[in-house]
Amino acid sequence: MPSIKAVLCDSYKAHTASLFHLTAQITTKFVAQESGPGSSRAPYAAYHSGENMRNVLSAIVFMLAAGPAVGATALSPQAIQRDIDLHGAGPVVRRLLANGDYERVMDRIDAGDGRWIALAPKLAPGADAGAAEELPIALAFALPKNAHAVLSVLGPNGFPIEDVCSAPFIEGTVKDVRGYIRRAEQAVSAVGDPKLATARDACLAELRKT
């Protein structure tokens, strides 16, 4: 029976080979679509810009460089924080988006888990476009569930209070907005930590304006 080390080694070799193969395919397609008259770009709409190409390749290079730890580590705030410390927020966010884990992270934040909420400002520097917009929305969902944790990541060193405490939901995603605001006000009002008093009062003012 092969050892666990041998199995992991073989798995990583296969993982690395598949990623190199994917990189080669993407590069070939991108070069083909960018070169020569009459070349069709339609089949590769996802890679129309050089920026998209760099993002995809960056995510692949990150996964290769990070090795089996990235693929084998269970999704956890501690593991993601460790990856950010080692590689920076940008590559980590791109990897989470590439493998479908970014939405799972947002789900854990809006469920009100304080460990995941604390991770939100660490992810923010690496997020742009839609990924950046999802962070304050996830925090807004978390506000009635864990106001203390959410207030802890708002303000000068975190997210702008008006981005989170203004019910910034996409239209139709929250059926009872008034009910949400009542629950959020109750949860925020109950936070008695003196260090969060400024954020609490500013958040309440924003909720009452909504």
VEXKESE-685533 format. One line per 8 residues: number of its first residue (from 0); their letters; for each residue x, z, y of N, C-alpha, C, O. Coordinates in steps of 0.1 Angstrom, whole numbers, plus 2048, in hexadecimal, padded with zeros to 3 digits. Layout:
VEXKESE-685533
NUM	A	X:Z:Y:X:Z:Y:X:Z:Y:X:Z:Y | ...
***
This chain:
VEXKESE-685533
0	MPSIKAVL	809:800:7F4:800:800:800:809:800:80C:812:808:80D | 807:7F7:816:80F:7F6:822:80E:802:82B:803:808:82B | 818:806:831:818:812:83A:80F:80E:847:80E:803:84A | 80B:819:84D:803:817:85A:80C:810:864:807:807:86B | 819:814:865:822:80D:86E:823:7FE:86C:823:7F6:875 | 824:7FA:85F:825:7EC:85B:818:7E5:85F:819:7DA:864 | 80C:7EB:85D:800:7E5:860:7FF:7E3:86F:7FB:7D8:874 | 803:7ED:877:802:7EC:886:80C:7E1:88B:809:7DA:894
8	CDSYKAHT	817:7E1:884:821:7D7:888:81C:7C9:886:81D:7C0:88F | 816:7C6:87A:810:7B9:877:805:7B6:880:803:7AB:885 | 7FD:7C0:883:7F2:7BE:88C:7F7:7BA:89A:7F1:7B1:8A1 | 801:7C1:89F:806:7BE:8AC:80D:7B0:8AD:80B:7A9:8B6 | 813:7AC:8A2:819:79F:8A1:80E:794:8A2:810:78A:8A9 | 803:796:89B:7F8:78D:89B:7F2:78C:8A9:7EF:782:8AF | 7F0:798:8AF:7EB:79A:8BD:7F3:792:8C7:7EE:78B:8CF | 801:794:8C6:80A:78E:8CF:80A:77F:8CD:809:777:8D7
16	ASLFHLTA	80A:77A:8C1:809:76C:8BE:7FD:765:8C4:7FD:75A:8CA | 7F1:76C:8C2:7E5:766:8C7:7E5:766:8D6:7E0:75C:8DC | 7EB:770:8DD:7EB:770:8EB:7F4:765:8F1:7F1:75E:8FB | 800:763:8EA:809:758:8EE:802:74A:8EC:803:741:8F5 | 7FA:749:8E1:7F3:73D:8DF:7E9:73A:8EA:7E7:72F:8EE | 7E1:745:8ED:7D7:744:8F8:7DE:740:905:7D9:737:90C | 7E9:746:908:7F0:743:915:7F4:734:915:7F2:72E:91F | 7F9:72F:90A:7FD:721:909:7F2:718:90B:7F3:70E:912
24	QITTKFVA	7E6:71B:905:7DA:713:906:7D5:712:915:7D2:708:91A | 7D5:71E:91B:7D0:71F:929:7D9:717:932:7D5:710:93B | 7E6:719:930:7F0:712:938:7EF:703:937:7EF:6FC:941 | 7EE:6FE:92A:7EC:6F0:928:7E0:6EA:92F:7E0:6E0:935 | 7D5:6F2:92D:7C8:6ED:934:7C9:6ED:943:7C5:6E3:949 | 7D0:6F7:948:7D1:6F8:957:7D9:6ED:95C:7D6:6E7:966 | 7E5:6EA:956:7ED:6E0:95A:7E6:6D2:959:7E8:6CA:962 | 7DF:6D0:94E:7D8:6C3:94C:7CE:6C1:957:7CC:6B6:95C
32	QESGPGSS	7C7:6CB:95A:7BC:6C9:964:7C1:6C8:972:7BB:6C2:97B | 7CE:6CD:975:7D3:6CC:982:7DC:6C0:984:7DF:6BD:990 | 7DF:6B9:97A:7E8:6AD:97B:7E2:6A0:978:7D9:69F:96F | 7E6:696:97F:7E2:688:97B:7D5:684:981:7CC:68C:982 | 7D4:677:985:7C7:673:98A:7BC:672:97F:7C0:66F:973 | 7B0:675:982:7A5:674:979:7A4:67F:96F:79C:67F:966 | 7AC:689:970:7AB:694:967:79F:69C:96A:79B:69F:975 | 798:6A0:95F:78B:6A7:961:78D:6B6:961:794:6BC:959
40	RAPYAAYH	787:6BD:96B:789:6CB:96D:77C:6D2:967:77D:6DF:966 | 772:6CB:964:765:6D2:960:766:6DB:954:761:6E6:955 | 76D:6D7:949:76D:6E0:93E:774:6ED:940:773:6F7:938 | 77C:6EE:94B:784:6FA:94D:780:701:95B:789:704:962 | 773:702:95E:76F:707:96B:774:715:96D:776:719:979 | 776:71D:963:77A:72A:965:789:72B:96A:78D:736:96F | 790:720:969:79E:721:96E:7A0:717:979:7AB:711:97B | 796:715:982:797:70B:98C:7A2:70F:997:7A8:706:99D
48	SGENMRNV	7A4:71B:999:7AE:71F:9A4:7BB:725:99E:7BB:72A:993 | 7C6:723:9A5:7D2:729:9A1:7D1:738:9A0:7D8:73E:998 | 7C9:73E:9A9:7C8:74D:9A8:7C1:751:99B:7C6:75B:995 | 7B7:74A:997:7B1:74E:98A:7BB:74C:97E:7BB:755:975 | 7C3:742:97F:7CD:73F:975:7D7:74B:974:7DA:750:96A | 7DB:74F:980:7E5:75A:981:7DF:767:97B:7E5:76F:975 | 7D2:769:97F:7CB:776:97A:7CA:776:96B:7CD:780:964 | 7C7:76A:965:7C6:76A:956:7D3:76C:950:7D4:774:946
56	LSAIVFML	7DD:765:955:7EB:766:94F:7F0:774:951:7F7:77A:948 | 7ED:77A:95D:7F2:788:95F:7EC:792:955:7F3:79A:950 | 7DF:790:952:7D9:799:948:7DF:797:93A:7E1:7A1:933 | 7E2:78A:937:7E8:788:92A:7F6:78E:929:7FA:794:91F | 7FE:78B:934:80B:791:934:80B:7A0:933:814:7A6:92D | 801:7A6:93A:800:7B5:93A:7FE:7BA:92C:804:7C3:927 | 7F4:7B3:925:7F1:7B7:917:7FD:7B5:90E:800:7BE:905 | 805:7AB:910:811:7A9:908:81B:7B3:90B:821:7B9:901
64	AAGPAVGA	81D:7B6:918:828:7C0:91B:824:7CE:917:82C:7D6:913 | 817:7D1:918:812:7DE:914:813:7E1:905:814:7EC:901 | 812:7D6:8FE:814:7D7:8EF:807:7DD:8E8:7FC:7DD:8EE | 809:7E2:8DC:7FE:7E7:8D4:7F7:7F3:8DB:7EB:7F5:8D7 | 7FD:7FA:8E4:7F6:806:8EA:7EA:801:8F1:7E0:809:8F1 | 7EA:7F6:8F7:7DE:7F1:8FF:7D3:7EE:8F6:7C7:7F2:8F8 | 7D6:7E7:8EB:7CB:7E3:8E2:7C6:7EE:8D9:7BA:7EF:8D5 | 7CF:7F7:8D6:7CC:802:8CC:7C6:80E:8D3:7BF:816:8CC
72	TALSPQAI	7C9:810:8E0:7C4:81C:8E6:7B5:81C:8E9:7B0:812:8EE | 7AE:827:8E5:7A0:827:8E8:79E:828:8F7:7A6:82D:8FE | 792:822:8FB:78F:822:909:78D:831:90E:784:837:90A | 796:835:917:795:843:91C:79A:843:92A:7A3:83B:92D | 796:84D:932:79B:84D:940:7AA:851:940:7B2:84C:948 | 7AE:859:936:7BC:85D:936:7C5:850:932:7D0:84F:939 | 7C1:848:929:7C8:83C:925:7C9:832:931:7D3:82C:933 | 7BE:831:938:7BD:827:943:7C6:82C:94E:7CE:824:954
80	QRDIDLHG	7C6:839:951:7CE:83F:95B:7DD:83D:958:7E5:83A:961 | 7E0:83F:94B:7EE:83D:947:7F2:82E:949:7FE:82C:94D | 7E9:825:945:7ED:817:947:7EE:813:956:7F7:80C:95A | 7E6:819:95F:7E7:817:96D:7F5:81C:972:7FC:816:97A | 7F9:828:96E:805:82E:971:811:825:96D:81B:824:974 | 810:81F:962:81B:817:95C:81B:809:962:826:803:965 | 80F:803:964:80E:7F4:967:808:7F1:975:809:7E6:97A | 801:7FB:97B:7FA:7F8:987:7EC:7F5:985:7E8:7F1:97A
88	AGPVVRRL	7E3:7F7:98F:7D5:7F5:98D:7D1:7E7:98B:7C8:7E4:983 | 7D7:7DD:992:7D3:7CF:990:7D4:7CA:982:7C9:7C5:97D | 7DF:7CB:97B:7DF:7C7:96D:7D6:7CE:964:7D0:7C8:95B | 7D3:7DB:967:7CA:7E2:95E:7BC:7DD:960:7B5:7DC:956 | 7B8:7DB:96D:7AA:7D6:96F:7A8:7C9:969:79E:7C6:963 | 7B2:7C0:96A:7B1:7B2:965:7B0:7B3:955:7A9:7AB:94F | 7B8:7BC:94F:7B7:7BE:941:7A9:7C3:93D:7A3:7BE:933 | 7A4:7CD:944:796:7D2:941:78C:7C7:942:782:7C6:93A
96	LANGDYER	78D:7BF:94D:784:7B4:94E:785:7A9:943:77B:7A4:93E | 791:7A7:93F:794:79C:935:78E:7A0:928:789:797:921 | 78F:7AD:924:78A:7B1:917:77C:7B7:917:778:7BC:90D | 776:7B6:922:768:7BB:923:766:7CA:925:75B:7CF:924 | 771:7D1:927:770:7E0:928:76C:7E4:936:768:7F0:938 | 76D:7DC:940:76A:7E0:94E:75C:7E5:94F:759:7F0:955 | 752:7DE:949:744:7E2:94A:742:7F0:943:73A:7F8:947 | 74A:7F2:938:749:7FE:931:74E:80A:939:748:815:939
104	VMDRIDAG	758:807:941:75D:812:94A:753:815:955:751:820:958 | 74C:80A:95A:742:80C:964:736:814:95E:731:81D:965 | 733:812:952:728:819:94C:72B:828:94B:723:831:94D | 738:82B:948:73C:839:947:73C:840:954:739:84C:955 | 740:839:95F:740:83E:96C:731:841:970:72E:84C:975 | 728:837:96F:71B:83A:974:713:843:96B:708:848:96F | 718:847:95F:712:851:957:715:85F:95C:70F:869:958 | 71F:860:966:722:86D:96C:72D:875:966:72E:881:969
112	DGRWIALA	735:86F:95D:740:876:957:74B:878:961:751:86E:966 | 74F:884:964:758:887:96F:766:881:96C:76D:87D:976 | 76A:880:960:777:87A:95D:778:86C:961:782:867:966 | 76D:864:95E:76C:856:962:76B:854:970:770:84B:976 | 762:85D:977:761:85C:985:76E:85E:98C:771:857:996 | 776:867:988:783:869:98E:78C:85D:98D:796:85B:995 | 78A:855:983:792:849:981:78F:83D:98B:797:835:98D | 783:83E:991:77E:833:999:787:82F:9A4:78B:824:9A6
120	PKLAPGAD	78C:839:9AC:795:836:9B7:7A3:831:9B2:7AA:82A:9BA | 7A6:833:9A6:7B3:82E:9A0:7B2:81F:99D:7BB:818:99D | 7A5:81C:999:7A3:80E:995:7A1:805:9A2:7A4:7F9:9A2 | 79C:80B:9AC:798:803:9B8:7A3:7FA:9BE:7A0:7EF:9C2 | 7B0:7FF:9BF:7BA:7F6:9C5:7BC:7E9:9BD:7C1:7DF:9C2 | 7B8:7E9:9B0:7BA:7DD:9A7:7AE:7D5:9A6:7AE:7CA:99F | 7A3:7D9:9AC:796:7D1:9AB:793:7C9:9B7:796:7CD:9C2 | 78E:7BD:9B5:78A:7B5:9C0:77C:7AE:9BC:778:7AF:9B1
128	AGAAEELP	776:7A8:9C6:76A:7A0:9C4:75F:7A9:9BD:75D:7B4:9C1 | 759:7A4:9B3:74F:7AB:9AC:753:7B8:9A6:74B:7C1:9A6 | 75F:7B8:9A0:764:7C4:99A:765:7D0:9A5:762:7DB:9A1 | 769:7CC:9B1:76A:7D6:9BB:75C:7DB:9BF:75A:7E7:9C2 | 752:7D2:9C0:745:7D6:9C4:73E:7DF:9BA:735:7E7:9BD | 742:7DE:9AD:73C:7E6:9A3:73F:7F5:9A4:737:7FD:99F | 74B:7F8:9A9:750:806:9A9:747:80F:9B2:742:819:9AC | 744:80C:9BE:73B:815:9C6:72D:815:9C0:726:81F:9C2
136	IALAFALP	728:80A:9BA:71B:80A:9B4:71A:814:9A9:711:81B:9A7 | 725:813:9A0:725:81D:995:726:82B:99A:71F:834:994 | 72D:82E:9A5:72E:83B:9AA:720:83F:9B0:71C:84B:9AF | 719:836:9B6:70C:839:9BB:702:83D:9B0:6FA:846:9B1 | 703:836:9A4:6FB:83A:999:6FF:848:994:6F6:84F:990 | 70B:84B:995:710:858:990:70C:864:99A:70C:86F:996 | 70A:861:9A6:708:86B:9B1:6FE:876:9AD:701:882:9AE | 6F1:872:9A8:6E8:87D:9A5:6EC:884:998:6E7:88F:996
144	KNAHAVLS	6F5:87F:990:6F8:885:983:704:88E:985:705:898:97E | 70D:88B:98E:71A:893:98F:71E:891:99E:729:88B:9A0 | 717:897:9A7:71A:896:9B5:728:89B:9B8:72F:896:9C1 | 72C:8A6:9B2:739:8AC:9B5:744:8A3:9B2:74D:8A1:9BB | 744:89C:9A7:74E:893:9A3:74E:887:9AC:759:882:9B0 | 742:882:9B0:742:876:9B8:747:879:9C6:74E:872:9CC | 742:884:9CC:747:888:9D9:756:88A:9DA:75C:888:9E4 | 75C:88E:9CE:76A:890:9CE:772:883:9CF:77E:883:9D3
152	VLGPNGFP	76C:877:9CD:773:86B:9CE:76F:863:9DB:771:857:9DC | 768:86A:9E4:763:863:9F0:76C:868:9FC:772:873:9FB | 76C:860:A07:773:864:A13:780:85D:A15:782:852:A0F | 789:863:A1D:795:85C:A22:79E:857:A16:7A4:84C:A17 | 79E:85E:A0B:7A7:85B:A00:7A0:854:9F4:7A5:853:9E9 | 793:851:9F7:78B:84B:9EC:782:840:9F1:786:837:9F9 | 776:840:9ED:76C:836:9F1:765:83A:9FE:762:845:A00 | 762:830:A06:75A:833:A12:74D:839:A0F:746:834:A06
160	IEDVCSAP	749:844:A15:73D:84B:A12:730:841:A13:727:842:A0B | 731:839:A1D:725:830:A1F:724:825:A14:719:820:A12 | 72F:823:A0D:72E:819:A02:727:81F:9F5:722:817:9ED | 727:82C:9F4:722:833:9E8:715:839:9EB:70C:839:9E2 | 713:840:9F6:708:848:9F9:6FC:841:A00:6F3:847:A06 | 6FD:834:A00:6F2:82B:A06:6EA:824:9FC:6E3:81A:A00 | 6EA:829:9F0:6E2:822:9E5:6E5:813:9E5:6DD:80B:9E7 | 6F2:810:9E2:6F7:802:9E3:6F4:7F9:9D7:6FC:7F1:9D3
168	FIEGTVKD	6E8:7FA:9D2:6E5:7F4:9C5:6E0:7E5:9C8:6DB:7E2:9D2 | 6E3:7DD:9BE:6DE:7CF:9BE:6CE:7D0:9BD:6C9:7D8:9B5 | 6C8:7C8:9C5:6B9:7C9:9C6:6B3:7C7:9B8:6B6:7BE:9B1 | 6AA:7D0:9B5:6A3:7D0:9A9:6A9:7D8:99D:6A3:7D9:993 | 6B5:7DD:99F:6BC:7E4:994:6B7:7F3:994:6B8:7F9:989 | 6B2:7F8:99F:6AC:806:99F:69E:804:9A4:69B:801:9AF | 695:808:99B:687:805:99E:681:810:9A8:679:80C:9B1 | 686:81C:9A7:681:827:9B0:68C:82B:9B9:692:836:9B6
176	VRGYIRRA	68F:824:9C3:69A:827:9CC:697:835:9D3:6A0:83D:9D5 | 68B:837:9D8:688:844:9DE:68A:850:9D5:68F:85A:9D9 | 686:84E:9C8:688:858:9BF:697:85B:9BC:69C:866:9BB | 69F:850:9BC:6AD:851:9BB:6B3:859:9C6:6BB:862:9C5 | 6AF:856:9D3:6B4:85D:9DE:6B0:86B:9DE:6B9:874:9E2 | 6A4:86F:9DA:6A1:87D:9D9:6AA:884:9CF:6AF:88F:9D2 | 6AC:87E:9C4:6B5:885:9BA:6C3:886:9BF:6CA:890:9BD | 6C8:87C:9C6:6D5:87C:9CB:6D7:887:9D6:6E1:88E:9D6
184	EQAVSAVG	6CD:888:9DE:6CD:892:9E9:6CE:8A0:9E3:6D5:8A8:9E7 | 6C5:8A2:9D9:6C5:8AF:9D2:6D3:8B3:9CC:6D8:8BE:9CE | 6D9:8A9:9C5:6E6:8AB:9BF:6F1:8AD:9C9:6F9:8B6:9C7 | 6F1:8A5:9D3:6FB:8A7:9DE:6FA:8B4:9E5:704:8BA:9E8 | 6ED:8B7:9E9:6EB:8C4:9F0:6F0:8D0:9E8:6F3:8DA:9EE | 6EF:8CF:9DB:6F3:8DA:9D2:702:8DC:9D1:707:8E6:9CC | 70A:8D3:9D6:719:8D4:9D5:71D:8DF:9E0:71C:8DC:9EC | 723:8EA:9DB:727:8F5:9E4:736:8F6:9E6:73A:8FF:9ED
192	DPKLATAR	73E:8EC:9E0:74C:8ED:9E2:750:8EB:9F1:74D:8E0:9F6 | 756:8F5:9F7:75A:8F3:A05:763:8E7:A08:762:8E1:A13 | 76B:8E3:9FE:774:8D8:A00:76C:8CB:A01:771:8C1:A06 | 760:8CB:9FC:758:8BE:9FC:74D:8BF:A06:744:8B6:A06 | 74D:8C9:A0F:742:8CB:A19:741:8BF:A22:736:8BA:A25 | 74C:8B9:A27:74B:8AE:A30:745:8A2:A29:73D:89B:A2E | 74A:89F:A1D:745:894:A15:737:896:A12:72F:88C:A12 | 733:8A2:A0E:725:8A5:A0B:71C:8A2:A16:711:89B:A15
200	DACLAELR	71F:8A7:A22:717:8A6:A2E:716:897:A32:70B:892:A36 | 721:890:A31:721:882:A35:718:879:A2B:711:870:A2F | 719:87D:A1E:712:876:A14:703:879:A16:6FB:86F:A15 | 6FF:885:A19:6F1:888:A1B:6EC:880:A27:6E0:87B:A27 | 6F4:880:A31:6EF:878:A3D:6ED:869:A3A:6E4:863:A3F | 6F6:864:A32:6F4:856:A2E:6E8:854:A25:6E1:84A:A27 | 6E6:85D:A1C:6DA:85C:A13:6CD:85C:A1B:6C4:855:A18 | 6CD:865:A25:6C1:867:A2D:6BE:85B:A36:6B3:859:A3B
208	KT	6C9:853:A39:6C7:847:A41:6C1:83B:A39:6BC:832:A3E | 6C3:83C:A2B:6C0:831:A22:6B1:82F:A21:6AC:826:A1A
***
